[in-house]
Amino acid sequence: MEVDYLFEIGDNIVYPMHGVGIIKAIEEKEISGEKQQYYVIKMLIGNMQVMIPTGKILSSSIRPVTDIIALKHIINIFQHGESDRLLPWKQRYKVNTDKINTGKIQECTEVVRDLMRMKKEQALNSSEKKMLDNAHEFLISELVLIKGITVNQIKSFC
């Protein structure tokens, strides 16, 4: 039986809230008496392995790593986007968490940009510091995988 998979072994992916990973295998496993096909993903941050049923990959918001074309939009977000600084920190934290959970690189870029701007003006609380560190690490880990860009180029605008 031939099965069509969304991703192939060796594909680089982004898993929201976990970062960048590589599809290492597609395996059949029996869990709780039910056989299913699973993507086996090696996460690059935290040296963790994740298994996701192939049938649930779309609902998990996993997506391919972005490309060089999208990078121009990301740079534009950093340079020209507006930050909403008027929100109380709890509301801002929820908005930023929701953005990161989407798994969209543009949303993660906005979180990093806004928190970096705030950090220049005032000290961030410990929750926002941790969020900035995590979002920044996720963003850089994805951008590093884009062909044709170096780590130094990424750090120059990020």
Backbone as CSV, one residue per row, in Angstrom:
resi,resn,N_x,N_y,N_z,CA_x,CA_y,CA_z,C_x,C_y,C_z
1,MET,0.846,-1.183,0.000,0.000,0.000,0.000,0.893,1.248,0.000
2,GLU,0.749,2.112,-0.973,1.518,3.351,-1.112,0.805,4.476,-0.349
3,VAL,1.533,5.148,0.530,0.951,6.227,1.321,1.635,7.534,0.924
4,ASP,0.847,8.594,0.798,1.385,9.915,0.489,1.624,10.663,1.793
5,TYR,2.864,11.080,2.037,3.195,11.804,3.257,3.437,13.273,2.941
6,LEU,3.070,14.121,3.889,3.281,15.558,3.745,4.774,15.892,3.785
7,PHE,5.508,15.178,4.647,6.945,15.385,4.784,7.670,14.089,4.481
8,GLU,8.941,14.235,4.113,9.780,13.071,3.829,10.935,13.026,4.820
9,ILE,11.544,11.872,4.949,12.707,11.725,5.801,13.780,12.706,5.320
10,GLY,14.357,13.433,6.265,15.386,14.426,5.951,14.858,15.845,5.848
11,ASP,13.532,16.022,5.799,12.961,17.375,5.725,13.184,18.137,7.027
12,ASN,13.502,19.422,6.896,13.583,20.322,8.049,12.194,20.895,8.291
13,ILE,11.773,20.902,9.561,10.437,21.390,9.913,10.536,22.341,11.103
14,VAL,9.441,23.058,11.334,9.307,23.903,12.515,8.089,23.411,13.284
15,TYR,8.297,23.127,14.569,7.226,22.670,15.450,7.004,23.787,16.476
16,PRO,5.851,24.465,16.424,5.609,25.590,17.337,5.902,25.230,18.797
17,MET,6.536,26.146,19.478,6.925,26.046,20.886,8.055,25.043,21.134
18,HIS,8.517,24.357,20.103,9.628,23.419,20.258,10.820,23.799,19.388
19,GLY,10.556,24.504,18.285,11.637,24.944,17.417,11.786,24.098,16.166
20,VAL,13.018,24.047,15.681,13.333,23.387,14.419,13.683,21.931,14.673
21,GLY,13.282,21.090,13.729,13.610,19.667,13.816,13.810,19.076,12.442
22,ILE,14.247,17.834,12.434,14.471,17.101,11.193,13.679,15.806,11.259
23,ILE,12.952,15.502,10.174,12.234,14.231,10.093,13.283,13.133,9.945
24,LYS,13.412,12.288,10.958,14.418,11.226,10.952,13.873,9.909,10.413
25,ALA,12.568,9.686,10.608,11.985,8.410,10.168,10.469,8.540,10.107
26,ILE,9.867,7.608,9.406,8.413,7.429,9.429,8.225,5.963,9.805
27,GLU,7.648,5.748,10.977,7.567,4.394,11.522,6.136,4.041,11.898
28,GLU,5.853,2.746,11.822,4.569,2.253,12.305,4.773,1.784,13.737
29,LYS,3.937,2.261,14.627,4.005,1.894,16.042,2.620,1.467,16.499
30,GLU,2.596,0.556,17.456,1.335,0.172,18.073,1.314,0.762,19.473
31,ILE,0.386,1.676,19.681,0.232,2.322,20.982,-1.211,2.161,21.411
32,SER,-1.417,1.655,22.610,-2.758,1.377,23.147,-3.561,0.489,22.204
33,GLY,-2.890,-0.482,21.619,-3.574,-1.439,20.756,-3.905,-0.941,19.366
34,GLU,-3.494,0.280,19.040,-3.799,0.861,17.730,-2.510,1.104,16.958
35,LYS,-2.451,0.575,15.733,-1.286,0.800,14.873,-1.473,2.092,14.084
36,GLN,-0.420,2.897,14.076,-0.434,4.147,13.322,0.956,4.413,12.771
37,GLN,1.000,5.234,11.729,2.260,5.720,11.190,2.620,7.002,11.947
38,TYR,3.888,7.144,12.288,4.368,8.298,13.031,5.568,8.926,12.327
39,TYR,5.606,10.254,12.367,6.822,10.960,12.005,7.697,10.950,13.255
40,VAL,8.952,10.573,13.097,9.919,10.645,14.185,10.771,11.879,13.896
41,ILE,10.691,12.859,14.797,11.338,14.154,14.579,12.409,14.376,15.643
42,LYS,13.604,14.667,15.184,14.717,15.017,16.076,14.724,16.537,16.197
43,MET,14.412,17.042,17.379,14.395,18.475,17.616,15.831,18.961,17.840
44,LEU,16.184,20.077,17.215,17.552,20.584,17.313,17.811,21.335,18.610
45,ILE,16.772,21.920,19.181,16.903,22.604,20.467,16.466,21.619,21.545
46,GLY,17.305,21.404,22.523,16.938,20.523,23.622,17.236,19.055,23.365
47,ASN,17.768,18.727,22.196,18.155,17.357,21.885,17.060,16.348,22.240
48,MET,15.854,16.604,21.773,14.694,15.792,22.097,14.175,15.116,20.829
49,GLN,13.533,13.974,20.987,12.889,13.296,19.870,11.380,13.290,20.104
50,VAL,10.624,13.602,19.055,9.167,13.691,19.141,8.566,12.761,18.100
51,MET,7.470,12.105,18.466,6.727,11.279,17.501,5.327,11.864,17.350
52,ILE,4.929,12.099,16.100,3.614,12.672,15.823,2.913,11.764,14.813
53,PRO,1.678,11.372,15.088,0.956,10.562,14.098,0.856,11.311,12.767
54,THR,1.085,10.620,11.675,1.065,11.264,10.358,-0.296,11.899,10.094
55,GLY,-1.356,11.333,10.617,-2.698,11.877,10.410,-2.979,13.150,11.194
56,LYS,-2.126,13.467,12.146,-2.344,14.664,12.976,-1.321,15.759,12.689
57,ILE,-0.539,15.571,11.666,0.539,16.525,11.384,-0.020,17.907,11.031
58,LEU,-1.117,17.972,10.300,-1.685,19.273,9.934,-2.228,20.008,11.150
59,SER,-2.901,19.303,12.038,-3.481,19.963,13.214,-2.406,20.352,14.235
60,SER,-1.201,19.830,14.086,-0.120,20.162,15.018,0.571,21.480,14.660
61,SER,0.219,22.064,13.507,0.811,23.317,13.012,2.280,23.183,12.617
62,ILE,2.761,21.959,12.455,4.124,21.768,11.965,4.165,22.230,10.525
63,ARG,5.242,22.912,10.177,5.380,23.446,8.821,6.817,23.309,8.364
64,PRO,7.039,23.435,7.049,8.420,23.412,6.554,9.164,24.669,6.995
65,VAL,10.481,24.582,7.021,11.314,25.749,7.306,11.078,26.775,6.203
66,THR,11.072,28.036,6.567,10.827,29.111,5.610,11.956,29.195,4.582
67,ASP,11.737,29.970,3.551,12.744,30.078,2.493,13.330,31.486,2.431
68,ILE,14.291,31.679,1.564,15.012,32.950,1.439,14.086,34.100,1.035
69,ILE,13.028,33.800,0.293,12.072,34.837,-0.128,11.348,35.413,1.083
70,ALA,10.938,34.559,1.998,10.240,35.017,3.203,11.178,35.807,4.110
71,LEU,12.467,35.570,3.983,13.433,36.262,4.816,13.369,37.779,4.621
72,LYS,13.131,38.222,3.404,13.028,39.667,3.141,11.864,40.275,3.922
73,HIS,10.757,39.542,4.012,9.600,40.009,4.778,9.948,40.067,6.272
74,ILE,10.702,39.085,6.732,11.095,39.036,8.148,11.982,40.230,8.492
75,ILE,12.923,40.537,7.625,13.792,41.704,7.844,12.956,42.980,7.889
76,ASN,11.970,43.074,7.007,11.068,44.228,6.980,10.300,44.356,8.299
77,ILE,9.851,43.250,8.848,9.140,43.266,10.134,10.046,43.856,11.214
78,PHE,11.305,43.420,11.242,12.241,43.925,12.243,12.483,45.412,12.092
79,GLN,12.611,45.871,10.863,12.997,47.255,10.638,11.841,48.243,10.676
80,HIS,10.663,47.824,10.249,9.589,48.805,10.062,8.303,48.528,10.828
81,GLY,8.172,47.387,11.429,6.914,47.054,12.095,6.679,47.899,13.340
82,GLU,5.415,48.065,13.684,5.034,48.833,14.867,4.785,47.902,16.044
83,SER,5.189,48.326,17.213,4.967,47.564,18.437,3.793,48.155,19.200
84,ASP,3.040,47.283,19.860,1.938,47.749,20.704,2.426,47.760,22.143
85,ARG,2.880,48.910,22.591,3.479,49.021,23.927,2.474,49.409,24.998
86,LEU,1.255,49.678,24.618,0.279,50.177,25.581,-0.406,49.076,26.372
87,LEU,-0.251,47.838,25.971,-0.908,46.743,26.679,-0.244,46.494,28.033
88,PRO,-1.045,46.193,29.060,-0.455,45.777,30.341,0.346,44.483,30.121
89,TRP,1.356,44.227,30.931,2.273,43.127,30.661,1.567,41.776,30.608
90,LYS,0.551,41.513,31.414,-0.141,40.206,31.379,-0.849,40.003,30.044
91,GLN,-1.479,41.050,29.559,-2.157,40.979,28.257,-1.132,40.804,27.137
92,ARG,-0.056,41.561,27.224,1.016,41.481,26.227,1.620,40.079,26.210
93,TYR,1.801,39.480,27.388,2.350,38.138,27.497,1.435,37.128,26.814
94,LYS,0.136,37.258,27.025,-0.824,36.341,26.383,-0.811,36.512,24.874
95,VAL,-0.816,37.752,24.408,-0.776,38.021,22.963,0.482,37.408,22.358
96,ASN,1.617,37.616,23.018,2.871,37.077,22.510,2.898,35.548,22.535
97,THR,2.361,34.952,23.587,2.284,33.488,23.658,1.426,32.950,22.519
98,ASP,0.294,33.596,22.267,-0.581,33.178,21.167,0.138,33.281,19.819
99,LYS,0.926,34.342,19.645,1.678,34.511,18.392,2.685,33.376,18.212
100,ILE,3.407,33.050,19.260,4.406,31.978,19.175,3.727,30.640,18.888
101,ASN,2.577,30.417,19.520,1.860,29.151,19.335,1.359,28.934,17.908
102,THR,1.224,30.004,17.132,0.764,29.823,15.749,1.791,29.071,14.918
103,GLY,3.050,29.187,15.317,4.107,28.539,14.555,4.552,29.327,13.335
104,LYS,3.952,30.481,13.106,4.297,31.301,11.937,5.539,32.128,12.250
105,ILE,6.481,32.100,11.333,7.740,32.816,11.560,7.520,34.324,11.674
106,GLN,6.548,34.855,10.947,6.274,36.294,11.022,5.811,36.673,12.425
107,GLU,4.974,35.831,13.020,4.460,36.112,14.374,5.590,36.040,15.402
108,CYS,6.443,35.032,15.281,7.581,34.890,16.190,8.530,36.084,16.037
109,THR,8.716,36.535,14.801,9.566,37.693,14.535,9.016,38.935,15.233
110,GLU,7.703,39.117,15.183,7.087,40.269,15.857,7.330,40.219,17.363
111,VAL,7.222,39.027,17.964,7.455,38.883,19.403,8.886,39.262,19.740
112,VAL,9.841,38.740,18.977,11.252,39.053,19.227,11.496,40.548,19.067
113,ARG,10.998,41.119,17.972,11.180,42.560,17.714,10.620,43.395,18.862
114,ASP,9.371,43.118,19.255,8.719,43.929,20.290,9.419,43.809,21.640
115,LEU,9.802,42.590,22.016,10.461,42.413,23.307,11.874,43.002,23.304
116,MET,12.560,42.922,22.157,13.889,43.545,22.078,13.782,45.064,22.202
117,ARG,12.766,45.645,21.582,12.561,47.090,21.689,12.263,47.484,23.125
118,MET,11.403,46.708,23.774,11.050,47.013,25.165,12.272,46.894,26.079
119,LYS,13.079,45.880,25.825,14.268,45.641,26.651,15.225,46.827,26.600
120,LYS,15.276,47.524,25.457,16.135,48.699,25.321,15.626,49.866,26.169
121,GLU,14.301,49.906,26.394,13.695,51.017,27.119,13.570,50.758,28.611
122,GLN,13.356,49.492,28.975,13.146,49.145,30.384,13.497,47.680,30.586
123,ALA,13.701,47.298,31.821,14.001,45.898,32.126,12.736,45.057,31.939
124,LEU,12.898,43.913,31.298,11.773,42.989,31.143,11.622,42.185,32.422
125,ASN,10.366,41.775,32.725,10.196,40.884,33.866,10.719,39.497,33.487
126,SER,10.859,38.614,34.449,11.496,37.314,34.199,10.730,36.478,33.166
127,SER,9.414,36.562,33.155,8.613,35.792,32.182,8.867,36.281,30.762
128,GLU,8.921,37.594,30.588,9.160,38.139,29.256,10.615,37.930,28.821
129,LYS,11.547,37.957,29.760,12.948,37.660,29.427,13.072,36.248,28.878
130,LYS,12.430,35.317,29.563,12.471,33.908,29.139,11.790,33.746,27.781
131,MET,10.659,34.431,27.592,9.956,34.371,26.314,10.839,34.918,25.197
132,LEU,11.492,36.039,25.444,12.382,36.624,24.435,13.513,35.654,24.099
133,ASP,14.145,35.081,25.109,15.240,34.140,24.869,14.774,32.952,24.029
134,ASN,13.630,32.372,24.388,13.111,31.208,23.665,12.713,31.564,22.231
135,ALA,11.973,32.655,22.070,11.520,33.058,20.733,12.720,33.404,19.843
136,HIS,13.710,34.065,20.412,14.913,34.433,19.664,15.666,33.170,19.227
137,GLU,15.785,32.206,20.136,16.459,30.940,19.813,15.706,30.183,18.717
138,PHE,14.364,30.130,18.806,13.560,29.470,17.771,13.768,30.147,16.422
139,LEU,13.717,31.473,16.424,13.848,32.237,15.191,15.217,32.003,14.541
140,ILE,16.264,32.131,15.316,17.611,31.932,14.772,17.808,30.496,14.306
141,SER,17.287,29.524,15.072,17.475,28.122,14.674,16.816,27.833,13.335
142,GLU,15.710,28.512,13.030,15.070,28.325,11.728,15.829,29.067,10.633
143,LEU,16.191,30.298,10.901,16.855,31.096,9.879,18.199,30.493,9.467
144,VAL,18.880,29.831,10.392,20.162,29.203,10.091,20.006,28.123,9.016
145,LEU,18.836,27.507,8.937,18.612,26.422,7.979,18.259,26.911,6.574
146,ILE,18.059,28.225,6.421,17.755,28.760,5.091,19.032,28.743,4.269
147,LYS,18.950,28.147,3.118,20.124,28.078,2.248,20.493,29.478,1.751
148,GLY,21.793,29.770,1.752,22.250,31.044,1.219,22.371,32.151,2.246
149,ILE,22.244,31.839,3.532,22.396,32.867,4.560,23.325,32.337,5.650
150,THR,24.116,33.219,6.205,25.060,32.807,7.253,24.556,33.257,8.620
151,VAL,25.119,32.659,9.651,24.756,33.021,11.027,25.068,34.492,11.282
152,ASN,26.194,34.977,10.785,26.550,36.390,10.989,25.544,37.325,10.326
153,GLN,25.047,36.965,9.145,24.030,37.780,8.484,22.752,37.807,9.324
154,ILE,22.389,36.686,9.891,21.178,36.607,10.711,21.328,37.508,11.941
155,LYS,22.457,37.401,12.609,22.669,38.171,13.846,22.754,39.668,13.583
156,SER,23.062,40.053,12.351,23.167,41.480,12.050,21.809,42.185,12.085
157,PHE,20.724,41.470,11.862,19.408,42.128,11.908,18.512,41.548,12.979
158,CYS,18.914,40.505,13.623,18.037,39.779,14.541,18.544,39.953,15.957
